[in-house]
């Protein structure tokens, strides 16, 4: 994916990097595990489904992730935030 996100299951280097992180779920998540988890590595941020921890991981470079969080804080959750 050329838009700042990549599928980690296609990049062994990124998988190795994310294997060392501590994954965190939102404090708003319930005990059912119906949420996503975020793991931050030095150059990337990974997002995975808490119900499928061995499944695909979306990986974002830190700049893209920061812009995404800023857009959420500003109430602008459009899909075209770049």
MIVEXMI-548342 format. One record per atom (N, C-alpha, C): x, y, z. Coordinates in steps of 0.001 Angstrom, whole numbers, plus 500000, padded with zeros to 6 digits. Each point is the difference from the previous one (the first is absolute). Example, Ala and Ser with C-alpha at 12.3 -4.5 7.8 and 13.67 -1.06 7.14 Angstrom:
2
513190494310507800/499110501190500000/500900501200500000/499650501050499280/500820501190500060/499230501090500730/
# end
This chain:
82
500856498831500000/499144501169500000/500900501229500000/499776500885499111/500878501145499863/499510501221500758/498918499911500742/499432501169500662/500466500160501440/501119499402500389/500493500126501363/499627498836500884/499227499076499493/499675498801500762/500421498787499190/500362498937500719/500428498763499342/499455498832500785/499813498887499350/499612498778500701/501267499328500503/500098499903501332/501208499452500596/500205498542499641/498921499270499712/500176498587499705/500748499798498685/500310501055499276/500778499900498774/501411500541500174/500361500440501186/501311500577500246/500621499383501249/500894499044499833/500610499344501169/500734500969500909/500622501051499446/500728500959500825/499055500734500954/498854500393499476/499042500712500841/499382499051501016/499732498778499606/499494499016500965/500982499800501137/501279499917499688/501017499853501043/499994501200500934/499863501194499416/499967501215500802/498782500018500914/498840499628499456/498773500028500795/499918498852501006/500761498944499796/500000498883500944/500556500427501361/500737501095500025/500622500472501234/499166501026500765/498896500453499418/499224501062500633/498994499455500996/499534500867500863/498904499685500900/498726500520499347/499082499096499733/498729500372499374/499057500495501076/499271501078499710/499076500575500971/498623500185499374/498983499700500792/498616500247499587/499508501238500728/498975500601499491/499419501176500626/499470499659501388/500091500958500886/499435499806501341/498477499935499948/499408500400498876/498552499926499811/499551498612499541/500942499135499673/499663498658499523/499447499165501139/499042499175499661/499428499104500991/500785498706500079/499644499116500899/500709498736500165/499785499024498843/499056500300499097/499722499112498879/501122500006498959/500838501019500019/501078500089499029/499545500471498630/498923500732499929/499483500490498719/500596501359499671/501262500033499723/500642501273499726/501260499766499163/500701501063499759/501299499891499351/501070500284501035/501191499528499725/501146500266500854/501029500762499181/500754500850500682/501022500817499354/501345499659500619/501001499835499146/501359499752500445/500943500936499272/500802500753500748/500907500974499395/501435499487500029/500615499973498849/501412499653499849/500734501286499612/501321499988499956/500735501237499718/499549500759498749/499766499314498893/499646500717498779/498576499849499536/499242499118500645/498654499693499521/499047499786501170/498707500037499680/498946499674500964/499144498914499370/499775498923500744/499176498905499505/498636499999500655/498997499556499254/498629499882500505/499509498606499641/499476499290501000/499507498639499745/498682499784500729/499277498993499573/498726499610500597/500305499201501264/499436500415501122/500281499310501260/499442498582500032/499028499701499131/499448498645499944/500843499079499121/500907500573499217/500832499212499082/501438500521500057/500633499808501127/501340500562500232/501063499430499069/499754498854499417/500961499428499048/499642500331498557/498946500772499816/499554500360498656/500778501178499441/499436500600498983/500634501123499305/500170501195500926/501037500762499740/500294501223500736/500089501134498987/499274501070500260/500162501203499185/501148500798500594/500896500458499156/501177500718500469/500036501377499363/500183501010500840/500042501385499559/501331500623500385/500532500843499130/501189500738500434/499543500995501066/500931500464500817/499637500837501142/499369501319499591/500426500570498899/499428501264499546/498523499822499643/499688498955499266/498608499731499621/499153499741501244/500531499239500949/499276499686501229/499713501276500796/500973500879500093/499818501259500727/498908500855499365/499981500042498671/498958500768499308/498627499374500234/499928498688500015/498744499304500263/499479500334501399/500869499934501014/499575500317501364/499573501457500124/500726500901499363/499631501419500041/498627500206499369/499725499313498896/498701500123499340/498883499490500916/500245498907500712/498988499485500929/499750500999501127/501073500569500536/499838500985501071/499210501211499535/500189500380498745/499311501159499439/498598499673499507/499593498740500129/498678499591499544/499904499841498497/501120499794499351/500046499878498541/500472498591499644/499096499027500038/500365498603499755/499735499582498565/500199500912499047/499804499663498592/501021498968499577/499686499231498986/500918498975499508/501116500577499146/499907501275499611/501018500572499127/501039500837500741/500103499852501311/500993500750500762/501381499525499597/500833500917499542/501349499616499561/501027500707500762/
# end
